[in-house]
Amino acid sequence: MIVLIILSYNEEIYIAETIENYIKEFEKVIVINDGSKDSTLQILNSLSFKNLEIINHKKNMGAGASFDSGLKRFIELDASYIIKIDGDNQFKKDDVLKIKSILEKEHFDYIKCDRFWSGGILGKIPLIRYFGNAFASFLIKFCSGNWTVNDPLNGLIALSKRAAREIEFPKKFFRYGYPFFVANKICKLGNIKKFKVGQFKNVVKYGDEKSYLKPLSMFTKLISFTISNYFSKIKVKIKYSEYQFSSILDLLTLIFLSLSTYSVVRFFNIRYFLKDGLQSSWFLLFVIFFIIFIILIIISQRIENKISKQYIKDII
């Protein structure tokens, strides 16, 4: 059985239409109402579909927390897969049903979607969201070590039960950025768990839907997560022979980053605070150490990408 999960917060305009689009296509549809302040809950309660289940958060907890509630309920059910969409009806029904058909025919632990292709955006995407997603795409490549992964904030997601059990959302991702966390968790070192990952080109419609995204908060969160993830990933990689050389390179990058930082601090102290020393020598050392730092990162990422790209497939 494939379960459809719909996240909903203040979606009184679209929620009934979204449910009616899919209710006959899935044996089970679960809607998580995340403490909506409009009439969303009343609309949900007025629907009488036998295969519809409503999970109601008494207060707004965030989209990530809503998805977490949906995953926990899915794990309890006798079901093999979930597909997660949003209640604003932005995703094309054809895309959702195609993903459902793919899961029925071919085993994927995780299908993520990519809207950034020639026909992937209908309407006008806000400029801040376009550049924000481009920046997030760079970060997910660096985080996961898989440079074929794109659009990590896309909300159309499919997971197997095996993969869903691996997802434990930290509070940092209870609100925004939870698709990024899922993409990193499943794609990172995919061969360790032998996850089969697919990337599907979907279409997202932009109209008058409300967005509760806070760009500055999102960017700060993703950057801080990327930095902390870099350190935690070294601990994981060092345990596996395929990644051990990459983990050694990562440790060396930290050494050369420290040396370059120390050199540039000495340079500024001599130049601007009249400390004793040769500023040209310290600046040269900074440049040398920093170049080595960049080279080591590039080599380490190439090793990771060579291994991890074997476990992701573009779905046409």
LONUMAR-681041 format. One record per residue: x, y, z of N, C-alpha, C, O, CB in turn. Coordinates in steps of 0.001 Angstrom, whole numbers, plus 500000, padded with zeros to 6 digits. Glycine has a CB too. Layout:
N
XYZXYZXYZXYZXYZ ...
//
This chain:
316
500840498801500000500000500000500000500874501248500000501899501309500680499050500006501222 500453502232499232501132503530499190500218504560499833499069504731499427501501503944497719 500740505237500834499975506229501586500314507627501081501480507937500835500261506113503106 499309508457500928499522509864500582499419510705501841498436510614502576498497510344499514 500427511519502088500420512438503215500308513861502682501052514259501786501697512267504090 499386514610503233499177516004502819499404516903504028498748516743505057497737516218502225 500327517842503905500568518822504967499703520048504718499595520530503591502074519215505039 499093520544505782498155521649505604498266522651506747498206522285507921496723521121505504 498427523908506388498377525004507362497711526198506689498237526756505727499815525379507890 496559526576507204495785527699506649495552527529505149495868528416504356496508529030506915 494998526385504777494769526075503361493283525947503051492888525067502287495492524785502976 492447526820503639491007526708503452490581526826501983489541526295501592490310527768504268 491387527523501170491020527715499762491272526454498942490498526127498042491802528890499165 492358525747499255492811524658498384492632523254498956492656522289498192494239524858498065 492454523102500264492580521783500879491523520785500391491849519624500145492491521917502377 490272521213500249489220520297499803489503519819498378489376518632498076487833520981499876 489886520753497506490195520404496112491385519447496043491382518503495253490490521677495288 492403519695496873493589518835496878493222517411497278493652516451496639494657519394497833 492424517278498342492022515943498813491172515234497760491386514057497473491239516047500144 490218515948497191489327515346496195490093514896494946489674513957494269488231516340495802 491200515553494642492030515167493502492638513779493668492870513069492690493131516181493300 492895513400494934493689512190495184492961511101495962493459509978496036494924512557495922 491815511390496536491196510467497477490843509117496841490845508093497525489952511096498057 490542509110495541490202507867494855491435507141494313491341506005493848489240508154493722 492584507802494377493819507246493810494656506487494843495553505722494488494653508361493204 494347506710496137495145506104497204494230505377498187493126505833498487495988507179497939 494709504249498676493946503497499674493871504242501005492923504080501773494569502120499886 494891505062501260494934505801502522495489507197502261496542507353501642495797505051503585 494775508199502736495224509594502647495222510167504061494206510146504755494301510446501681 496377510679504470496508511262505806496788512761505648497733513163504970497652510554506631 495954513563506281496141515017506263496569515469507649495917515148508642494838515754505817 497657516208507713498102516772508989497748518250508992498326519039508245499643516557509212 496798518615509835496435520019509994497298520617511091497179520242512258494919520180510324 498163521543510718499160522056511650498674523310512369499240524392512215500455522351510917 497610523141513162497101524252513960496606525416513133496839526571513491498156524730514885 495926525137512032495432526204511154494530527174511919493760526773512791494667525604509961 494643528448511574493846529481512242492637529886511417491798530658511881494701530704512527 492540529368510189491375529658509358490384528489509470490352527808510494491796529899507865 489597528258508452488564527209508530489037525863507974488210525014507644487321527654507776 490338525658507867490862524398507312490344523184508079489886522217507470492396524406507332 490413523225509405489993522076510203488510521801510036488107520641509954490318522303511673 487690522838509984486257522642509791485973521990508446485099521130508336485516523974509897 486711522402507430486540521807506099486935520331506133486239519483505575487385522571505040 488044520034506784488501518654506891487480517783507620487200516658507205489845518599507612 486934518309508697485954517546509478484646517332508723483882516421509043485671518255510788 484392518162507731483145518034506960483246516966505870482237516555505297482780519376506328 484470516522505589484671515502504558484427514120505145484803513851506286486098515593503961 483799513243504367483403511941504919483945510777504092483234509804503840481883511847505000 485189510879503678485811509796502922486330508737503897486972509063504895486966510335502022 486044507461503596486439506382504503487950506209504604488460505791505643485817505088504053 488654506522503545490107506329503534490871507595503909492078507684503685490553505857502167 490171508569504476490806509826504896491016509819506402490086509564507166489949511049504477 492247510102506823492572510221508240493130511620508499493962512121507743493592509119508679 492662512232509568493101513591509901493895513556511191493434513027512202491892514555510032 495082514118511153495890514322512355495902515820512615496345516602511774497360513743512193 495421516208513770495284517633514069496278518070515142496266517546516255493854517947514520 497128519020514808497979519664515804497195520820516422496703521694515708499326520166515169 497082520822517716496301521880518372496949523254518211496269524280518238496130521564519856 498267523259518046498957524523517775499913524320516616500298523197516292499717525036519033 500286525423516003501185525351514855502585524930515299503213525601516118501240526706514125 503069523812514749504373523276515127505398523373514013506597523238514258504234521848515551 504935523606512780505838523725511651505681522571510680505216521492511047507262523803512132 506074522810509437505911521802508389506743520562508663506292519444508413506286522383507039 507956520749509176508810519603509494508199518722510573508235517495510482510181520078509937 507640519358511591506983518603512668505741517890512142505421516788512587506602519540513836 505043518513511199503868517872510591504279516642509797503641515594509889503117518861509681 505346516774509017505835515630508253506285514514509190506076513334508909506990516050507328 506901514895510297507324513922511299506117513153511852506184511938512037508081514627512444 505024513860512113503800513198512584503280512225511541502843511121511867502716514235512924 503330512647510276502878511772509194503740510536509050503225509440508826502861512525507893 505055510701509176505967509561509075505718508555510200505689507348509963507426510041509109 505543509048511405505311508162512549504025507365512367503969506182512700505250508970513853 503001508012511842501740507295511595501922506276510474501404505162510561500605508287511236 502645506643509432502918505742508312503648504484508780503332503382508331503746506462507239 504612504639509670505391503500510168504489502513510925504759501312510946506537503992511089 503431503021511538502491502162512265501598501343511327501074500299511716501623503008513185 501430501818510108500489501200509173501126500044508404502349499945508309499962502243508194 500293499187507867500747498110506986500856498679505570500046498375504694499765496872507032 501867499504505375502070500192504102503549500185503767504397500141504658501525501645504153 503853500229502479505244500124502039505873501472501722507073501663501915505329499239500830 505051502420501227505590503700500771504669504845501175503476504664501417505789503691499247 505266506019501238504471507239501341504877508189500230506022508199499779504647507909502729 503915508980499804504180510146498963503664511333499739502536511321500231503502510034497532 504492512361499850504110513541500621503938514738499698504821515046498897505159513847501705 502796515410499814502543516636499063502096517726500041501950517479501238501464516403497951 501884518920499520501398520030500337499946520326499994499468519979498914502268521289500132 499259520963500915497829521194500756497454522350499861496270522639499689497233521410502063 498462523035499274498156524194498434497975523835496960497802524717496120499251525220498568 498015522539496649497751522057495292498757522574494260498406522736493091496357522458494877 499988522832494669501010523344493750501575522255492837502074522552491752502140523983494539 501498521016493268502076519933492478501051519391491476499857519329491769502576518803493399 501531519003490302500648518445489286500233517026489660501053516212490084501334518457487912 498969516756489497498445515423489813499149514357488980499428513268489481496925515368489571 499436514657487720500108513684486848501466513275487420501851512109487335500287514266485433 502195514239488004503504513934488597503358513014489800504107512049489953504222515226489011 502394513321490646502179512521491856501796511089491487502305510132492070501083513156492742 500899510952490520500455509617490114501556508857489370501625507630489448499209509724489231 502409509577488658503526508905487994504505508348489027505009507235488880504252509875487038 504769509137490077505638508645491163505007507421491818505701506455492136505887509758492227 503700507461492018502982506305492586503162505078491694503426503982492187501470506625492756 503018505264490386503180504156489439504602503606489463504801502395489379502822504609488022 505592504493489577506995504067489641507236503213490881507907502183490805507935505292489647 506691503637492024506873502892493267506214501511493188506711500547493772506299503684494447 505098501421492467504404500144492327505185499158491459505062497943491620503022500367491737 505986499690490543506702498830489590508161498606489964508725497549489679506631499429488208 508769499595490598510217499558490832510509500040492245509954501049492681510978500427489787 511368499335492959511645499687494349512598500873494440513733500813493966512229498488495093 512122501949495053512972503090495412512789503346496903511671503309497416512616504377494560 513882503603497584513773503985498995513432505460499144512849505879500144515075503677499734 513802506232498142513588507674498229513493508237496822514378508014495996514729508370499030 512430508957496554512325509723495315512218511189495697511287511600496391511096509264494446 513177511962495236513134513406495441512867514048494097513090513443493049514462513944496074 512394515265494138511992515930492903512833517166492623513435517754493521510529516309492968 512855517537491359513640518678490895512764519514489967512368519066488891514953518213490169 512470520738490406511618521623489585512433522500488636511869523159487762510763522512490486 513770522511488807514597523437488049515095522813486747516264522457486597515777523892488891 514158522699485825514450522288484453513570523142483552512774523941484046514192520736484225 513702522988482242513082523934481305511569524077481470511024525161481264513379523509479901 510883522984481843509432523071482002508956522871483416507790522543483636508775522078481134 509833523061484382509517522711485756508781523747486571508296523433487658510732522391486436 508680524979486084508037526041486856506934526671486018507185527184484928509070527114487301 505711526629486536504579527303485907504237528529486741504067528426487956503344526346485774 504135529682486102503932530912486846505261531564487158506282531253486544503158530645488129 505238532458488103506444533231488437506901532908489845506225533229490823506185534745488299 508061532267489937508634531956491249509269533225491818510007533904491104509689530798491147 509003533566493083509648534745493686511167534656493564511757533593493755509246534884495172 511791535792493242513230535819492993514020535315494190515001534591494021513674537226492639 513606535688495398514329535271496601514276533754496751515235533149497231513740535955497854 513175533136496348513057531682496440513913531008495365514485529944495598511581531249496302 513995531629494196514808531052493124516280530999493543516919529951493456514647531870491818 516811532134493998518219532170494398518448531366495680519505530761495861518680533622494597 517458531365496557517573530581497782517680529100497492518473528392498113516391530841498684 516872528628496539516931527217496165518224526871495443518743525765495592515747526858495291 518753527818494655520032527584493985521150527437495020522023526577494893520353528739493001 521106528290496041522104528227497111521958526925497899522952526289498249521967529446498056 520712526533498174520455525285498899520934524082498091521410523101498663518953525145499219 520812524152496761521284523060495906522796522889496027523305521768496041520897523319494440 523509524016496115524962523926496307525282523287497656526165522434497753525614525327496212 524562523702498689524832523189500031524545521688500132525289520962500791523997523949501061 523465521214499480523146519789499591524185518939498869524475517820499293521748519506499025 524740519456497795525807518734497099527015518578498012527614517507498098526208519466495799 527361519673498695528514519643499593528223518763500812529079517990501241528887521073500041 527028518883501360526657518113502554526657516616502282527241515838503037525283518545503056 526001516220501204525822514798500917527012514196500186527196512979500191524572514591500099 527827515051499553528919514546498738528440514017497397529224513465496625529654513465499477 527144514188497118526559513724495860526209514948495012525271515679495330525289512830496115 526966515170493934526823516387493143525804516249492026525724517113491153528150516775492564 525019515169492041523912515036491097522582515439491725521565515493491033523830513606490584 522576515721493022521340516066493724521017517543493528521885518401493689521456515736495229 519767517835493181519322519216492973518039519496493750517333518579494171519105519491491476 517756520783493929516474521246494473516095520546495787515068519871495846515373521027493447 516904520698496829516651519960498077515500520512498909515170519938499947517889519957498912 514876521618498480513745522168499223512408521837498559511362522343498964513895523675499358 512455520988497540511235520576496854510384519728497795510883518784498408511567519792495557 509104520064497908508235519409498888507560518142498436506841517521499218507211520335499305 507769517730497179507198516467496699508212515352496955509269515299496328506827516550495170 507868514463497891508815513464498395508136512098498468506954512000498795509360513874499791 508887511058498162508413509678498377509471508916499152510666509066498899508100508960497018 509027508092500105509939507317500947509411505905501146508204505685501249510140508006502307 510326504961501198509966503611501621509909503585503150510391504502503815510989502551501074 509315502528503691509254502425505153510652502289505740510940502825506810508383501227505578 511523501563505027512891501376505505513609502715505620514323502958506593513664500438504570 513424503573504637514058504891504673513390505793505702514063506567506383514007505546503290 512067505696505818511331506542506762511789506307508197511823507235509006509827506283506647 512141505064508507512596504742509862513931505428510197514285505563511369512738503222510018 514656505853509178515944506512509400515796508007509681516760508661510080516842506307508195 514593508550509474514385509994509598513966510355511013512887509981511472513328510477508595 514821511076511686514502511637513002514801513127512944515960513538512983515321510933514157 513766513921512850513953515356512652514466516036513920513853515900514980512642516002512209 515581516766513830515967517616514952515030518824515001514419519180513993517459518070514827 514920519444516160514014520584516304514344521714515334513471522498514962514060521105517725 515615521791514925516053522816513968515232522761512680515033523783512024517545522642513644 514755521561512319514020521399511069512536521140511285511868520622510391514614520273510272 512018521485512435510597521333512684509767522307511851508601522042511561510306521530514156 510359523415511474509602524389510691510039524376509228509372523771508389509773525795511280 511136525029508922511525525152507518512742524284507205513559523993508079511820526615507173 512844523879505943514037523188505482514032521686505671515048521036505420515196523738506164 512911521108506110512890519666506377513175518825505130513776517760505273511546519273506952 512771519245503881513152518420502722514668518360502526515196517366502028512494518965501455 515364519430502920516828519450502841517416518395503776518337517666503407517380520856503198 516872518323504986517346517339505962517128515921505448518005515067505579516632517528507311 515956515671504861515656514335504336516612513989503191517157512886503145514183514256503853 516811514940502266517696514696501123519109514375501586519747513460501065517714515911500188 519592515127502561520945514890503061521040513546503777522001512800503590521369516019504005 520046513248504589520061512014505377520091510774504482520857509843504730518839511961506298 519257510768503444519131509582502611520231509507501548520739508425501253517766509560501946 520595510649500979521591510641499901523018510497500425523879509940499743521478511916499082 523266510992501622524616510954502174525056509509502413524394508760503131524687511760503485 526134509145501828526675507801502009525624506721501732525430505794502519527219507645503425 524948506877500574523817506008500256524169504541500198523315503690500446523227506412498961 525416504224499875525760502807499751525884502109501102525865500880501166527056502659498987 526010502874502174526123502243503495524823501522503854524845500397504352526468503299504576 523706502175503600522396501573503856521817500895502615520755500276502675521429502632504359 522529501018501485522063500449500218520709501016499807519844500296499308521977498931500325 520540502315500024519306502971499602519330503213498093520352503589497519519109504303500360 518199502991497486518049503301496064517304504629495951516171504762496414517287502151495299 517957505601495330517428506964495278517117507342493836517916507088492934518431507969495898 515963507946493625515584508438492306515341509931492339514851510467493333514344507716491799 515680510597491260515422512043491145514488512257489952514797511885488820516770512864490969 513350512862490240512265512991489268512023514464488943511893515291489845510969512336489803 511964514781487664511699516163487243510197516423487323509410515891486541512231516427485790 509824517261488298508406517563488477508099519002488087508991519778487743507985517310489925 506821519334488149506351520682487809505706521295489041504915520646489726505344520651486611 506049522551489321505466523279490449504765524519489918505339525292489151506555523663491502 503516524700490334502726525855489894502814526965490942502646526721492137501239525452489647 503078528171490483503125529332491372502008530283491003501853530672489845504498530045491295 501224530655492018500128531582491806500015532532492987500950533265493308498812530827491592 498844532505493632498616533404494769498723532672496104498196533136497115497245534062494651 499414531515496104499558530774497352500395531563498353501330532272497980500194529403497092 500045531430499625500806532116500671502056531320501014502040530089501035499940532325501932 503129532036501279504352531377501717504709531890503105504724533096503354505518531623500713 504998530946504008505365531315505378506876531180505602507364531200506732504601530439506389 507587531043504495509038530867504556509726532158504954509375533231504462509576530381503213 510704532062505843511524533206506244512934532990505689513708532218506255511545533378507814 513275533671504582514528533381503875515775533494504745516631532610504704514666534305502709 515896534564505533517106534745506348517252533623507360518349533100507556517074536100507072 516153533250508005516174532148508964516569530848508281517338530057508828514807531996509641 516034530633507074516345529424506320517826529353505967518463528320506177515504529362505053 518382530443505430519781530438505017520700530204506209521658529436506119520138531755504327 520408530864507322521222530708508528521194529258509005522219528691509383520725531648509644 520008528679508979519830527288509420520614526327508531521308525441509030518339526908509416 520504526501507220521165525582506293522683525700506356523390524698506250520689525842504874 523184526916506529524634527108506630525171526472507909526185525775507883524987528610506592 524490526715509026524940526140510298524867524614510260525738523929510795524091526684511468 523819524089509622523694522640509500524806522066508631525358521010508942522327522269508919 525136522755507547526199522297506640527529522210507372528283521256507181526324523240505427 527817523191508203529082523200508952529117522054509958530101521318510030529276524552509678 528039521902510739528012520827511742528011519455511072528613518507511576526776520969512652 527325519362509926527273518102509188528652517692508679528952516501508596526300518217508020 529491518668508338530835518385507836531640517608508880532340516646508560531564519700507462 531524518048510137532262517374511211531682515993511518532424515027511697532252518234512478 530358515905511578529727514612511896529964513593510791530074512395511053528220514792512121 530042514076509553530242513163508431531631512527508471531799511380508057530040513901507107 532631513268508966533983512714509076533968511485509984534613510479509687534973513781509620 533230511572511091533157510459512041532548509218511397532951508091511684532341510863513271 531566509448510519530919508322509847531844507739508783532016506522508706529583508762509213 532433508593507974533249508130506846534458507313507290534862506366506614533716509315506028 535021507681508414536251507021508851536017505546509198536973504777509297536833507752510059 534734505142509387534409503759509730534301502854508514534251501632508654533121503715510498 534263503440507319534031502653506109535208502800505151535645503910504849532721503085505420 535718501650504673536957501638503895536870502489502638537843503147502270537312500224503519 535698502485501964535559503260500732535768504754500958536233505479500078534191503023500126 535411505190502158535433506627502446536619507056503315536772508244503599534148507023503128 537444506127503732538485506478504707539489507483504158539907508395504871539216505228505153 539884507321502884540816508287502309540183509673502253540849510678502505541255507844500904 538893509722501921538166510997501901538111511613503297538247512828503443536739510796501356 537913510788504319537852511310505689539215511854506132539281512852506850537381510210506662 540308511195505700541655511691506018541878513059505360542443513970505965542743510675505546 541425513180504120541539514469503424540732515552504147541161516702504239541060514336501961 539565515169504655538741516125505402539463516608506661539420517793506991537392515489505779 540117515696507351540879516084508537542017517026508167542312517973508895541430514844509250 542651516759507035543726517650506568543186519029506184543858520040506387544451517023505366 541969519066505629541379520370505291541201521219506540541403522433506507540025520187504580 540820520574507645540638521318508891541973521869509392542036522980509920539995520421509965 543031521090509225544365521544509633544788522748508802545257523748509347545401520404509490 544624522657507487545050523755506622544124524964506722544554526094506492545120523284505184 542866524737507061541978525874507333542450526615508570542455527846508593540517525403507514 542850525874509602543361526486510830544647527256510552544836528360511063543605525416511907 545529526677509745546797527341509416546566528609508602547222529624508835547714526386508642 545641528555507653545353529744506846544707530834507690544988532017507502544442529386505667 543838530435508625543211531414509526544263532066510424544266533283510607542116530738510390 545144531252510977546213531791511828547095532755511031547472533810511542547073530643512420 547427532406509791548297533246508968547656534585508652548319535621508709548651532532507680 546376534575508318545723535834507967545545536720509202545596537946509103544361535565507306 545335536093510369545243536881511611546581537547511907546621538719512284544813535985512806 547682536807511740549018537384511934549283538516510954549874539534511316550090536306511784 548850538339509722549014539383508701548302540670509110548881541754509028548476538897507344 547053540555509549546288541744509940546866542392511194546867543616511322544820541378510174 547356541571512114547968542128513322549211542959512984549422544031513551548338541000514297 550019542458512065551237543191511678550873544457510897551446545523511122552174542286510825 549919544326509985549591545443509089548815546549509796549086547730509578548786544940507904 547868546186510630546963547192511179547163547476512666546696548497513170545561546761510954 547858546573513373548054546772514806549530546873515172549895546779516344547410545641515580 550386547069514147551820547353514328552546546283515129553452546586515905551997548686515012 552148545040514939552870543942515576554139543639514780554216543951513592551973542676515684 555134543031515434556380542703514756556202541500513830555474540562514154557484542424515779 556877541535512663556831540415511732556800540878510293556635542066510014555630539551512014 556959539936509381556934540235507952555536539959507404555135538807507240558002539398507189 554807541030507126553427540853506691553337540138505350552396539376505125552736542196506604 554299540367504449554260539710503138554421538197503276553794537433502541555361540274502223 555257537768504212555473536332504421554216535666504958553837534582504515556643536097505384 553576536322505914552349535751506484551211535727505466550400534801505452551921536544507719 551157536762504608550120536773503572550358535659502560549417535001502118550081538137502860 551620535452502196551958534371501264551600533008501858551073532137501165553457534416500906 551892532836503147551536531585503812550026531372503809549541530262503584552065531576505248 549291532454504063547830532372504026547353531880502665546526530972502588547203533738504345 547870532475501591547454532094500232547775530627499959546945529904499409548146532990499181 548969530187500337549389528799500102548507527826500878548009526847500322550865528606500501 548319528105502174547503527213503004546057527166502518545431526105502516547546527662504468 545531528315502109544139528370501674543945527614500361542939526928500185543686529824501517 544899527735499444544815526999498180544850525492498440544089524737497835545970527409497233 545728525061499332545791523631499676544466523181500296543965522098499994546968523351500657 543915524013501155542617523737501781541537523493500714540790522519500803542202524914502702 541456524366499715540461524233498646540698522973497820539754522257497487540487525466497737 541955522704497490542291521518496689541881520241497421541327519323496815543805521487496372 542153520187498713541804518998499498540292518777499546539820517644499454542356519125500921 539538519866499692538075519752499695537581519198498360536731518308498323537422521125499980 538121519733497270537698519292495935537985517799495739537130517068495240538413520120494842 539165517349496121539524515934495957538615515052496807538133514020496339541005515698496337 538381515457498056537517514686498954536099514582498403535491513512498440537490515324500346 535571515702497889534220515696497333534126514820496088533115514152495870533784517115497001 535170514823495278535165513982494079535126512500494443534453511707493785536396514278493216 535853512137495493535837510739495942534429510357496410533908509308496031536870510515497087 533828511200497224532468510930497714531482510834496566530656509922496520532022512020498691 531570511782495633530619511811494528530741510565493653529737510022493193530830513066493686 531971510118493427532191508925492598531491507712493192530953506877492465533694508642492448 531502507620494518530864506487495190529348506673495252528597505764494898531436506313496608 528898507841495698527479508048495996526616508186494752525429507862494804527314509270496847 527171508658493619526339508853492432525848507527491851524924507512491038527115509623491372 526459506419492261526005505103491801524621504759492349523930503892491814527007504025492214 524221505450493426522988505080494125521856506068493885520859506057494606523250504970495605 522004506928492871520913507820492509520663507707491018521596507672490216521228509283492908 519396507652490661519009507445489274518037508538488861517080508832489576518381506045489073 518290509145487688517348510110487130516151509347486563516308508451485735518027510992486029 514958509716487019513739509049486566513107509897485479512849511084485679512742508817487745 512860509295484341512273510025483208510797509644483072510110510143482181513046509719481880 
//
